[in-house]
Amino acid sequence: MAFISLARKDRLFIIWSYYEKPKSNFFVNMPVLLGFEDSRYSPPFKMEFEPTHMAKVQAANIWDNTQTEEDLINIYCKWANSYVPRSPDGPSCSNRAT
């Protein structure tokens, strides 16, 4: 997945992991990316990104004809701009919605 490649290249502290417990966790036994932090709140809190779920959410836009060619890069830019410090070598998200 291109999103994961960009996130890992741009932010070396993002790591793959998964949860085994609690079984009630929506992402239990699914690969997640860790290392995101939402600093819009005080204190900041840790967030995880489940890429398969996010891709499915965007694919669902096909059903109501609201998809665009830039859906996945817009998700990347939203997470990159909002939840992690940006590396100067990463893709440009300056003109994208966050």
Rosetta constraint file for C-alpha pairs under 8 A:
AtomPair CA 1 CA 5 HARMONIC 6.56 0.50
AtomPair CA 2 CA 6 HARMONIC 6.16 0.50
AtomPair CA 3 CA 7 HARMONIC 6.14 0.50
AtomPair CA 3 CA 72 HARMONIC 7.22 0.50
AtomPair CA 3 CA 73 HARMONIC 7.31 0.50
AtomPair CA 3 CA 76 HARMONIC 6.27 0.50
AtomPair CA 4 CA 8 HARMONIC 5.98 0.50
AtomPair CA 4 CA 51 HARMONIC 7.64 0.50
AtomPair CA 5 CA 9 HARMONIC 6.00 0.50
AtomPair CA 6 CA 10 HARMONIC 5.85 0.50
AtomPair CA 6 CA 90 HARMONIC 7.37 0.50
AtomPair CA 6 CA 91 HARMONIC 7.77 0.50
AtomPair CA 7 CA 11 HARMONIC 5.77 0.50
AtomPair CA 7 CA 14 HARMONIC 7.22 0.50
AtomPair CA 7 CA 76 HARMONIC 7.65 0.50
AtomPair CA 7 CA 80 HARMONIC 7.72 0.50
AtomPair CA 8 CA 12 HARMONIC 5.51 0.50
AtomPair CA 8 CA 13 HARMONIC 7.65 0.50
AtomPair CA 8 CA 14 HARMONIC 5.91 0.50
AtomPair CA 8 CA 15 HARMONIC 7.54 0.50
AtomPair CA 9 CA 90 HARMONIC 7.71 0.50
AtomPair CA 10 CA 86 HARMONIC 7.45 0.50
AtomPair CA 10 CA 87 HARMONIC 5.83 0.50
AtomPair CA 10 CA 89 HARMONIC 6.78 0.50
AtomPair CA 10 CA 90 HARMONIC 5.08 0.50
AtomPair CA 11 CA 86 HARMONIC 7.56 0.50
AtomPair CA 11 CA 87 HARMONIC 6.88 0.50
AtomPair CA 13 CA 35 HARMONIC 6.15 0.50
AtomPair CA 14 CA 33 HARMONIC 6.36 0.50
AtomPair CA 14 CA 34 HARMONIC 5.58 0.50
AtomPair CA 14 CA 35 HARMONIC 4.66 0.50
AtomPair CA 14 CA 36 HARMONIC 7.18 0.50
AtomPair CA 15 CA 33 HARMONIC 5.52 0.50
AtomPair CA 15 CA 34 HARMONIC 5.30 0.50
AtomPair CA 15 CA 35 HARMONIC 6.49 0.50
AtomPair CA 16 CA 31 HARMONIC 6.64 0.50
AtomPair CA 16 CA 32 HARMONIC 5.78 0.50
AtomPair CA 16 CA 33 HARMONIC 4.75 0.50
AtomPair CA 16 CA 34 HARMONIC 6.30 0.50
AtomPair CA 17 CA 31 HARMONIC 5.81 0.50
AtomPair CA 17 CA 32 HARMONIC 5.45 0.50
AtomPair CA 17 CA 33 HARMONIC 6.27 0.50
AtomPair CA 17 CA 34 HARMONIC 6.84 0.50
AtomPair CA 18 CA 27 HARMONIC 7.87 0.50
AtomPair CA 18 CA 28 HARMONIC 6.94 0.50
AtomPair CA 18 CA 29 HARMONIC 5.76 0.50
AtomPair CA 18 CA 30 HARMONIC 5.73 0.50
AtomPair CA 18 CA 31 HARMONIC 4.93 0.50
AtomPair CA 18 CA 32 HARMONIC 5.59 0.50
AtomPair CA 19 CA 27 HARMONIC 7.09 0.50
AtomPair CA 19 CA 28 HARMONIC 5.00 0.50
AtomPair CA 19 CA 29 HARMONIC 5.49 0.50
AtomPair CA 19 CA 30 HARMONIC 7.11 0.50
AtomPair CA 20 CA 28 HARMONIC 5.52 0.50
AtomPair CA 20 CA 29 HARMONIC 5.49 0.50
AtomPair CA 21 CA 25 HARMONIC 7.10 0.50
AtomPair CA 21 CA 28 HARMONIC 6.56 0.50
AtomPair CA 22 CA 28 HARMONIC 7.17 0.50
AtomPair CA 23 CA 28 HARMONIC 6.10 0.50
AtomPair CA 24 CA 28 HARMONIC 7.38 0.50
AtomPair CA 27 CA 31 HARMONIC 7.79 0.50
AtomPair CA 27 CA 32 HARMONIC 7.67 0.50
AtomPair CA 27 CA 50 HARMONIC 7.24 0.50
AtomPair CA 30 CA 50 HARMONIC 7.53 0.50
AtomPair CA 31 CA 50 HARMONIC 6.59 0.50
AtomPair CA 31 CA 51 HARMONIC 7.89 0.50
AtomPair CA 32 CA 48 HARMONIC 6.25 0.50
AtomPair CA 32 CA 49 HARMONIC 5.50 0.50
AtomPair CA 32 CA 50 HARMONIC 4.60 0.50
AtomPair CA 32 CA 51 HARMONIC 6.87 0.50
AtomPair CA 33 CA 48 HARMONIC 5.67 0.50
AtomPair CA 33 CA 49 HARMONIC 5.05 0.50
AtomPair CA 33 CA 50 HARMONIC 6.40 0.50
AtomPair CA 33 CA 51 HARMONIC 7.71 0.50
AtomPair CA 34 CA 47 HARMONIC 6.91 0.50
AtomPair CA 34 CA 48 HARMONIC 5.02 0.50
AtomPair CA 34 CA 49 HARMONIC 6.73 0.50
AtomPair CA 35 CA 46 HARMONIC 7.17 0.50
AtomPair CA 35 CA 47 HARMONIC 7.24 0.50
AtomPair CA 35 CA 48 HARMONIC 7.19 0.50
AtomPair CA 35 CA 84 HARMONIC 7.98 0.50
AtomPair CA 36 CA 46 HARMONIC 5.92 0.50
AtomPair CA 36 CA 47 HARMONIC 5.18 0.50
AtomPair CA 36 CA 48 HARMONIC 6.29 0.50
AtomPair CA 36 CA 49 HARMONIC 7.79 0.50
AtomPair CA 36 CA 83 HARMONIC 5.51 0.50
AtomPair CA 36 CA 84 HARMONIC 5.76 0.50
AtomPair CA 37 CA 44 HARMONIC 6.39 0.50
AtomPair CA 37 CA 45 HARMONIC 5.56 0.50
AtomPair CA 37 CA 46 HARMONIC 4.50 0.50
AtomPair CA 37 CA 47 HARMONIC 5.55 0.50
AtomPair CA 37 CA 83 HARMONIC 5.11 0.50
AtomPair CA 37 CA 84 HARMONIC 6.26 0.50
AtomPair CA 38 CA 44 HARMONIC 5.40 0.50
AtomPair CA 38 CA 45 HARMONIC 5.51 0.50
AtomPair CA 38 CA 46 HARMONIC 6.46 0.50
AtomPair CA 38 CA 47 HARMONIC 6.85 0.50
AtomPair CA 38 CA 82 HARMONIC 6.97 0.50
AtomPair CA 38 CA 83 HARMONIC 4.93 0.50
AtomPair CA 38 CA 84 HARMONIC 7.72 0.50
AtomPair CA 39 CA 43 HARMONIC 7.33 0.50
AtomPair CA 39 CA 44 HARMONIC 4.44 0.50
AtomPair CA 39 CA 45 HARMONIC 6.95 0.50
AtomPair CA 39 CA 82 HARMONIC 7.96 0.50
AtomPair CA 39 CA 83 HARMONIC 6.83 0.50
AtomPair CA 40 CA 44 HARMONIC 6.75 0.50
AtomPair CA 41 CA 45 HARMONIC 7.49 0.50
AtomPair CA 50 CA 54 HARMONIC 6.43 0.50
AtomPair CA 51 CA 55 HARMONIC 6.12 0.50
AtomPair CA 52 CA 56 HARMONIC 6.24 0.50
AtomPair CA 53 CA 57 HARMONIC 6.20 0.50
AtomPair CA 54 CA 58 HARMONIC 6.38 0.50
AtomPair CA 55 CA 59 HARMONIC 6.12 0.50
AtomPair CA 55 CA 72 HARMONIC 7.45 0.50
AtomPair CA 56 CA 60 HARMONIC 6.14 0.50
AtomPair CA 57 CA 61 HARMONIC 7.07 0.50
AtomPair CA 58 CA 62 HARMONIC 7.82 0.50
AtomPair CA 58 CA 67 HARMONIC 7.17 0.50
AtomPair CA 58 CA 71 HARMONIC 6.70 0.50
AtomPair CA 58 CA 72 HARMONIC 7.40 0.50
AtomPair CA 59 CA 67 HARMONIC 7.55 0.50
AtomPair CA 60 CA 64 HARMONIC 7.71 0.50
AtomPair CA 61 CA 65 HARMONIC 6.01 0.50
AtomPair CA 61 CA 66 HARMONIC 5.18 0.50
AtomPair CA 61 CA 67 HARMONIC 4.95 0.50
AtomPair CA 62 CA 66 HARMONIC 6.26 0.50
AtomPair CA 62 CA 67 HARMONIC 5.48 0.50
AtomPair CA 67 CA 71 HARMONIC 6.77 0.50
AtomPair CA 70 CA 74 HARMONIC 5.98 0.50
AtomPair CA 71 CA 75 HARMONIC 6.41 0.50
AtomPair CA 72 CA 76 HARMONIC 6.33 0.50
AtomPair CA 73 CA 77 HARMONIC 6.12 0.50
AtomPair CA 74 CA 78 HARMONIC 6.07 0.50
AtomPair CA 74 CA 96 HARMONIC 6.56 0.50
AtomPair CA 74 CA 97 HARMONIC 6.78 0.50
AtomPair CA 74 CA 98 HARMONIC 7.59 0.50
AtomPair CA 75 CA 79 HARMONIC 6.28 0.50
AtomPair CA 76 CA 80 HARMONIC 5.85 0.50
AtomPair CA 77 CA 81 HARMONIC 5.69 0.50
AtomPair CA 77 CA 93 HARMONIC 5.41 0.50
AtomPair CA 77 CA 96 HARMONIC 6.89 0.50
AtomPair CA 77 CA 97 HARMONIC 7.57 0.50
AtomPair CA 77 CA 98 HARMONIC 6.59 0.50
AtomPair CA 78 CA 82 HARMONIC 5.86 0.50
AtomPair CA 78 CA 97 HARMONIC 6.89 0.50
AtomPair CA 78 CA 98 HARMONIC 4.37 0.50
AtomPair CA 79 CA 83 HARMONIC 5.35 0.50
AtomPair CA 79 CA 84 HARMONIC 7.15 0.50
AtomPair CA 79 CA 98 HARMONIC 7.86 0.50
AtomPair CA 80 CA 84 HARMONIC 5.63 0.50
AtomPair CA 80 CA 85 HARMONIC 7.31 0.50
AtomPair CA 80 CA 86 HARMONIC 6.48 0.50
AtomPair CA 81 CA 85 HARMONIC 7.41 0.50
AtomPair CA 81 CA 86 HARMONIC 6.84 0.50
AtomPair CA 81 CA 93 HARMONIC 7.54 0.50
AtomPair CA 81 CA 98 HARMONIC 6.79 0.50
AtomPair CA 82 CA 98 HARMONIC 7.14 0.50
AtomPair CA 86 CA 90 HARMONIC 7.22 0.50
